[in-house]
Amino acid sequence: MDDKKTTSAYTSNIPVECVTHQEITDKFKIMIRKALKATKMVLLERCDDLLHWSKEDKNEFRTIFGFDGDNYVNVKKYGENTGRQIKARFLMADGIRRLMVIANELNLDSFKNYTKCERFAAFVSPDLDPPYIINIGAHFESRKGSKILVTGNDSHVSTICHEISHIIKYWKDNSKGGMWTQDYTAANKFSTSDKDEVSYEKHVLVAQQLVDAKEEQLFENAYNIERYFYIKLNDNDIDAKDEDLLNSDIVSRIGLLEEYVGSIL
C-alpha cells in the first residue's frame, strides 16, 4: 500500500501502561462476535437503502450528511481534492462495498483485547496490509459510566465502521482497501499525531459543523461516516441471525454494489 501518512487511528499507539494486551476471554469473544454480526447486518441495511433509494432513504441521507445523494462532491485525499468528482450517493455506495469486503474478512482473531486500558475505544493501523487488526479498548464497552450498546448512536457497530473506514486504499488496485478517512479536529484540519488529538466531544462537534456548513471534507471524516451506521437493531434479531447466511448475503451485495458503482472510482 502506498503513502505512509496516517490517520489519528494510527497515532494512537498502545500506551505504555496498556502494552500487554489481555487474554481473549469468552466474554470478549461473545462481545466481539455479536458486534461483528451486527456490523454486517447494518452494512447490509445501508447497502439496500442506497440501492433502493426511496424518498425516505434520500431524506435520511440528506439529514445525516447535509448533501443530496445526487450532489457531486470532490473526492478528498488528506483534505486535498484529487481532481475527481462523484455523486455523494455513489461515493458512499463504494465506501460501503469496501467496508463489507473488510468486515467479511474479519474474525475473532482480528480483534485484540485491551479492554483494561482506559485510554481509547478502538483503533487500527490503517496503512498495514491484511489481515487487519482492530485494537479494542475500555471505551468500546463503556464511556463515562455509560454502557456502550451494540447498535445505534455511538455503538459497537459505529465504532467498528469508523475504524475500518480509516484503512487506506491499495495503490496497486484502487478498488480495494478502505475509505481512507481521517479524524477531523476542525473544518480544515485532521489529526496526524497524538499531539493533535481532541476530546470525543470536540470530534462530534466538528462533525456537525461540517454538516451544517456542507463541507465536502465530511466524506473524509470518520466521525461523519460513522453516523450513517447509527441504526438500532433488535438484540434478539442479531443473536438469531445465521452467520453463514449473513456472510453469503454480504458477498452477494458486494457483487451488486460493484455493478452499481462500476468503474466510477
Solvent accessible surface area in square Angstrom, and as a share of the most:
residue,aa,sasa,rsa
1,M,34,0.15
2,D,44,0.23
3,D,52,0.27
4,K,132,0.56
5,K,124,0.53
6,T,20,0.12
7,T,1,0.01
8,S,2,0.02
9,A,5,0.04
10,Y,79,0.30
11,T,12,0.07
12,S,30,0.19
13,N,98,0.50
14,I,44,0.22
15,P,18,0.11
16,V,133,0.77
17,E,122,0.55
18,C,12,0.07
19,V,91,0.52
20,T,111,0.64
21,H,78,0.35
22,Q,63,0.28
23,E,136,0.61
24,I,55,0.28
25,T,58,0.34
26,D,106,0.55
27,K,147,0.62
28,F,8,0.04
29,K,80,0.34
30,I,122,0.62
31,M,28,0.13
32,I,1,0.00
33,R,133,0.49
34,K,44,0.19
35,A,0,0.00
36,L,15,0.08
37,K,18,0.08
38,A,0,0.00
39,T,0,0.00
40,K,15,0.06
41,M,29,0.13
42,V,0,0.00
43,L,0,0.00
44,L,16,0.08
45,E,72,0.32
46,R,7,0.03
47,C,0,0.00
48,D,31,0.16
49,D,26,0.13
50,L,0,0.00
51,L,46,0.23
52,H,138,0.62
53,W,26,0.09
54,S,46,0.29
55,K,150,0.64
56,E,122,0.55
57,D,22,0.11
58,K,83,0.35
59,N,60,0.31
60,E,72,0.32
61,F,0,0.00
62,R,105,0.39
63,T,108,0.63
64,I,25,0.13
65,F,0,0.00
66,G,17,0.16
67,F,14,0.06
68,D,52,0.27
69,G,4,0.04
70,D,81,0.42
71,N,49,0.25
72,Y,130,0.50
73,V,0,0.00
74,N,32,0.16
75,V,8,0.05
76,K,38,0.16
77,K,70,0.30
78,Y,26,0.10
79,G,22,0.21
80,E,123,0.55
81,N,86,0.44
82,T,50,0.29
83,G,73,0.70
84,R,90,0.33
85,Q,107,0.48
86,I,3,0.01
87,K,56,0.24
88,A,0,0.00
89,R,37,0.14
90,F,42,0.18
91,L,20,0.10
92,M,0,0.00
93,A,0,0.00
94,D,6,0.03
95,G,2,0.02
96,I,0,0.00
97,R,18,0.07
98,R,4,0.01
99,L,0,0.00
100,M,0,0.00
101,V,50,0.29
102,I,4,0.02
103,A,0,0.00
104,N,40,0.21
105,E,99,0.45
106,L,11,0.06
107,N,82,0.42
108,L,62,0.31
109,D,112,0.58
110,S,8,0.05
111,F,1,0.01
112,K,61,0.26
113,N,6,0.03
114,Y,21,0.08
115,T,24,0.14
116,K,152,0.64
117,C,5,0.03
118,E,121,0.54
119,R,145,0.53
120,F,21,0.09
121,A,19,0.15
122,A,11,0.09
123,F,11,0.04
124,V,3,0.02
125,S,29,0.19
126,P,1,0.01
127,D,13,0.07
128,L,101,0.50
129,D,80,0.42
130,P,52,0.33
131,P,122,0.77
132,Y,16,0.06
133,I,63,0.32
134,I,1,0.00
135,N,18,0.09
136,I,0,0.00
137,G,0,0.00
138,A,8,0.06
139,H,48,0.21
140,F,2,0.01
141,E,48,0.21
142,S,47,0.31
143,R,40,0.15
144,K,170,0.72
145,G,83,0.79
146,S,67,0.43
147,K,164,0.69
148,I,15,0.08
149,L,95,0.47
150,V,25,0.14
151,T,2,0.01
152,G,6,0.06
153,N,113,0.58
154,D,34,0.17
155,S,0,0.00
156,H,10,0.05
157,V,0,0.00
158,S,0,0.00
159,T,16,0.09
160,I,1,0.00
161,C,0,0.00
162,H,10,0.04
163,E,11,0.05
164,I,0,0.00
165,S,0,0.00
166,H,0,0.00
167,I,1,0.00
168,I,2,0.01
169,K,19,0.08
170,Y,49,0.19
171,W,148,0.52
172,K,162,0.69
173,D,55,0.29
174,N,55,0.28
175,S,53,0.34
176,K,110,0.46
177,G,9,0.09
178,G,0,0.00
179,M,23,0.10
180,W,29,0.10
181,T,0,0.00
182,Q,0,0.00
183,D,9,0.05
184,Y,1,0.00
185,T,7,0.04
186,A,41,0.31
187,A,40,0.31
188,N,119,0.61
189,K,101,0.43
190,F,31,0.13
191,S,0,0.00
192,T,73,0.42
193,S,39,0.25
194,D,82,0.43
195,K,192,0.81
196,D,40,0.21
197,E,67,0.30
198,V,49,0.28
199,S,62,0.40
200,Y,62,0.24
201,E,89,0.40
202,K,76,0.32
203,H,4,0.02
204,V,58,0.33
205,L,93,0.46
206,V,0,0.00
207,A,0,0.00
208,Q,71,0.31
209,Q,88,0.39
210,L,1,0.00
211,V,14,0.08
212,D,106,0.55
213,A,63,0.49
214,K,104,0.44
215,E,58,0.26
216,E,37,0.16
217,Q,18,0.08
218,L,0,0.00
219,F,14,0.06
220,E,7,0.03
221,N,0,0.00
222,A,0,0.00
223,Y,30,0.12
224,N,0,0.00
225,I,0,0.00
226,E,10,0.04
227,R,41,0.15
228,Y,3,0.01
229,F,0,0.00
230,Y,60,0.23
231,I,19,0.09
232,K,124,0.52
233,L,26,0.13
234,N,84,0.43
235,D,67,0.35
236,N,109,0.56
237,D,83,0.43
238,I,0,0.00
239,D,87,0.45
240,A,85,0.66
241,K,59,0.25
242,D,78,0.40
243,E,56,0.25
244,D,112,0.58
245,L,98,0.49
246,L,1,0.01
247,N,52,0.27
248,S,63,0.40
249,D,35,0.18
250,I,0,0.00
251,V,92,0.53
252,S,62,0.40
253,R,54,0.20
254,I,23,0.12
255,G,29,0.28
256,L,84,0.42
257,L,0,0.00
258,E,90,0.41
259,E,140,0.63
260,Y,56,0.21
261,V,5,0.03
262,G,50,0.48
263,S,113,0.73
264,I,80,0.40
265,L,37,0.19
